[in-house]
Amino acid sequence: MIPFARRTLNELKPLVTARLTEDLALLGGGSPPEITVQEGQTEIFGLTAADQAEPGALCFVTNPTYLAQAMAGQAAAVVVDPSLKTPLGSYPALVAKDPRLVFAAILSLAKEKVIPPLATGEPFFLDRASCEIGPAVVFGPRCYIGARVKLGEGVVVGPDVFIEDDVTIGPFSILHPKAIIRWGCRLGARCQIHAGAVIGEDGFGYVQVPDPKTGRLIHYKNAHLGRVVLGDDVEIGALTAIDRGLVADTVVGRGVKMDNLVQIGHNCQIGQDVIVVAQAGLGGHSQVGDRVFLLGQCGLTHGAVVGQDAIVTGQSGVIGTIPAGRSTWSGTPARAHSQDLRGQAMVARDLPKWRRFWQKFRQNQTYDDLKDALKDDE
């Protein structure tokens, strides 16, 4: 069970509302859902999954099965949608139209007791006099800070973080252990860069020069001299790499959230509030509109365009342009999801028939023999 300060549901409700109000205001909009309390004097002191419920725990449930598991485990209370009011009965609960959001705020309150405080240490400054360090900046041990670095108020620089020359990082951003920010990059306010992520490494670009004398194909490197620019409230997952531009910048818009192990190529332009899930890859010069979802392991070829609000499903390949609009795209090359499903169904249904046809076509030398052989499939 995840420990949580002992509180009644009546005490918890205003804390959740206040946290959501503050956080959503920082993120640029939105209102917290109305929360109804059942059995408000019920105390909780921990958080668990529904299938691991135990006395004293608060559980988040999304369907009757999870609710039954929480009740069977004697959870102290649950966070549920109003649609579960009937099976819920009078069981202690926080009831809200967006229970995921409510539970996310509760997790945010809990993390202050669960996550250990950052170990502090003395950073290494290449040229401390040239840097601008805002108030309340926290440094972990073994940090490297280059020349002319600007760190805004409340920035947290975790252990072993490497920040190269001429980097600017906005207020209240967090750089987790071993994050690397290469020269000249710009990070907005409240960004999070998770462990091992690399922002601003060279793009992958070469000019091919054939050498007839040796038979070799020489790959002549393009030096990439642009930057990476991240907007406010961007989160970059562990071991993700975002390459700098050739002479223009690679740009990631406000509110973008990237999972672990994502690759963003040079000169990509990503709009606001985009989701990029693990192992997705964007070729150089790709353009992604606002509010796009790029799901796990999908890929965009060099110069691909995804219009705003589109959803690209996992393992899809985008070649060319996907128009704007809240529609789902899948397959390689990516096409409308319904069209892709029809194609898959047709292959599953007809491909075995065609395979048998060609086998019999090779085995029978005359039309009449083939015709007789095919009667077996009718």
N, C-alpha and C positions, 0 to 999 in steps of 0.2 A: 504494500500500500504506500502511495506517495504521501508523505506527511504534509499536513495542512494545519494552520493555526485553528484551535478549537473555537468554533463559532456556531451560533444558531442560524437557521435559514433566514430569519428576519434580519439578523445582523449582516449576513452575506449579501443580500439583495442590493442595498444601497452601494456597497463596495463595488459590486460588479457593474452596476449602472454608471457609477462615477468613472471607473476604469475605461469602460467602453466609450463614454462621452469624451474623455480626454484623448484617448488613442485615435478615435475616428476623426476628431477635430484636427489632430496633427497630420493625419493621412489625407485630409482635404475634403471630408464630407461624410454623410451618413448619420443615422440616428440609432441609438440602441433600442432593441425591441422591448416592449412592455413585458415585465416579469410578474407572474402571479405566484404567490407562495401558498403551499398547502402544509399545514402542521408546522407553523413557523418557529415554534420553540424547539424543534428537533435540532440536536447538535451533530455536527460533523467534525472530524479531525483527520480525514485522509481522502485520497482520490484513488479509485481503482477502475479497471475495465469491468463491464457487467458480468462477464464469466468468471471473474475473480473477486466478486463482491464479498464483503465481510462487514460485520457490525462496525459502525462509525464512519463508513465510507460514503462518499458521494459518487454516483455513477452517471455517465452520459449514455442515454439509450435512444435508439432511432427506430425500433420496431418492437412488436409485442414479444418476440423471442428474447431479445435482450432485456426487456422489462421483466419478463418471467425469471430470467437468470439472476437479475439484481435482487428481486424479491426473495428468491429461493436462498440466496446468499446472505439475506438479512442486511442488505445495505441500508444505511441510515436514511438516505434520500436519493432521488434521481433528478436529472435534468431532462425534460421531455418536451415534445411538441404537443400542442393542444389536441391533435388528432388521436393521441393515446390516452385521453382523459377517461374513456370508458374502462379499459382494462386497468388503468391506474387506480381508479376508485379514490379512496381517501389517503392513499400512501403518501408520505412526506415527499414534497417535490418542489422544484422551481420549474414553472411551466412558461414557455415562451415560444413564439412563432419561429425563432431561429435558434434552436438549442445549441447548435454547433458554435455559433458566435458567443453565446453565453458561457459555454464551457471553455472556449478559447480564452475569455477574460479571466475565468477562474484559474486556468493554467498559468496565465500571466501573473496573477497574484501569488500562486504557489511557487513559481520559479525563484522568487527572492529568498525562500527558505531552503530550496533544494539545490540549486546550482552553487557550487563553492565560489567564494570571492576570488577575483583575479589576483594572483601573486604579483606584487609590484617589484620593480627593480630599477636599476640605473640604465637608461638607454645609452647607446653610443651615438654621439652627434658628429657628423663629418665636419660641420661648420655651424655651431650653435648660434653664433651671432647673426647669421643670415636667415635664421628660421623665425617664424611667427607662431608661437604656441599659446593657444587660448587658455582661459581659466579652466581649472578642474580637469585638465587632461591627465589620463592615467596611463603609465607605461608599465608593461610587463618586463621581465628580465630578458636581457640579450637582444633588445630591439636595435635596429640600425635605422638612423634618420639621416638622410642625405642633406645636401645644401639647399637653401631657399625653400624649405618645406613649410607649408602653412597648415596648421591643425586648428580647427574651430573648437569652440567651447565644448567641454565634456566628451571629447573624443577618447575612446578606449583603444589602446594599442597593445595587443596581446603579446605573450612571450614569443620571441624569435621572429617577429614581424620585420619585414624588410621594406622600407620606404625610400625610394631613390630620389634624386634631385628634382626640384621644381614641381613636386606633387602638392596638390591642394585637396584637403579633406574637410567636408562641411561639419557643422556642429552635431554632436551626439552620435556620430558614426562609431561603429565597433569593428575592429579588425581582429579576427580570432587568430589563434596561434599559427605561425608559419605562413600567414598570408603575405603575398608579394605584390607591391605596387611599384611598377616601373616608372621611369623618368617621365615627368611632364603630365601625368594623368590627373584628371579632375573627378572627385567624388562629391556628390551632393550631401545634403543634411540627412542624418538618420539612416545612412547606409549600413548594411552588414555584409562583411566579407568573411566567409567561413574558412576554416582551416585549409591551408594548402592551395587556395585559389591564387591564380596569377592574372593580374590585370595589367595589360599593356606590353605583353611580350611581342616580339616581331611577328608580323604576318607571314604567311607561307606563300611567298611569291618569287618566281625565278624566270629568267629568260633562257630559252633553250638555244644553245649554239652547237650545231653539229661540227665534228672535226673529221673530215674524210680521211685524213692521214692515219689517224689512230683508230677510227671507227667508233670513237666515243661520242656521247651526247653530253656536252657540258651544260650544267645548270648554273647560270650566272645569277647570283642573289640580288634581289631588290632590297635595298635598305628601306625600312619602313619608318618614316619620320613624322607621321601624324600621331595623334594621342588617342586614348580612350577617355570618354566623358560619360560619367554616370549621373543621372538625375537624382532628385531627392527620393528617399524611401526605397531604394533599390536593395535587393538582397541577392547575394551571389553564393551559391552552394559550394561545398568542399570540393577541391580539386578541379574546379571549373577554370577554363582559360578563355580570356577575351583578348584578341589580338589588336594591336594598334593599327591605325590606318596607314596607307602608303604615303600620301601627302595631305589628305583630309583626315578627319577624325572618325573613329568608330564610336557610335552614339547609342546609349541605352537610356530610354526615357524614364520619366518618373514612375515609381510604383511597380517597376518590373521585378518579378520574382523568378530566379533561376535555381533549379535543383542542382544536385551534385553531378560532376562529370559531364558538363555541357561544354561544347566548343563553339565559340563565336569567331568567325573569320574576320579578316581585315576589312575595314570600311563598311561593315554592316550598319544599318540604320534600324533601330528597334523603337517602336512607339511606346506609349504609356500603358501601364497596367497589363502588360503581357505576362503570361505564364509560360515558362520553358521547363519541361520535365526532363529527368535524368537521361543522359546519353544522347540527347538531341544534338545535332550538328548543323551549323549554318555556314555555308560557303561564303567566300568573300563577296562583298557588294550586295548581299541579300537585303531586302527591305521587308519589314514586318510592321503592319499597321497596329493601331491601338486595340487593346483588349483581345488580342489573338491568344489562343491556346495552342501551344506546340507540345504534343504529348510524347511519351518516352520513346527514344530511339528514332524519332522522325528525322528526316534530313532534307535540307534545302540545297540545291545545286548553286553554283556560282551565279549571282545575279538574279536569283529567284525572288518573286514578289508575292507576299501574302497580304491580302486586303484586310482592313480592320474588321474585327469581330469574328473572323473565321476560326474554326476548330480543325486542327490537323491531327488525326489519330495516330496512335503509336505505330512505329515502323513504316510510316508512309514516306514516300519520296516526292518532294515538290520540284517539278521541272517546269519552268516558265512562270505563269501568273495564276494565282487564285484570286477571284474577285472578292470585293468586300461584301459583308453580309453574314448574319448569324446562321451559318450552315456548316455541316460537318463534311470533311474530306478525308479519303483514305485510299490506300493502295499505292502502287508505284507504276507509272506516274500517278500522282494523286488525282482523284476525280470525286464527284459527288458520292457520298457514302452509300446512298441507295443504289446508285449505278454500280459501284464496286461490289456490293453484296449480290446483286443480280448476276454479275460476271462470275463471282465465286460459285454461286449456286449452279450456273450453267456448266462450268468446268466440272464440278463434282458430279453432275447428272450425266453429261454427254461425253466426257473424255473417255470413260471406260468403253462406251459403245464404239467410239471412233477407233480405239486401240484394237478391239476385236475385229472391226471391219477391215483394217489394214492387214491384220494377221491373216485373215481368210482371203483377202485380195492376193496376197503373196502366195498362198497355198493352192489357189485354184486358177487354172490356166484359161478357162473359157468363161464367157458370161453366164452360160447356163449352169456351170458348176458353181460359180460364185452365188448365183441366185438361189440354188438349192441349199448351199451352205448357210446363207443368211436367214433361211426360214427357221433355223434353230433359235434365232434371237427374237423372233416375233412373239 
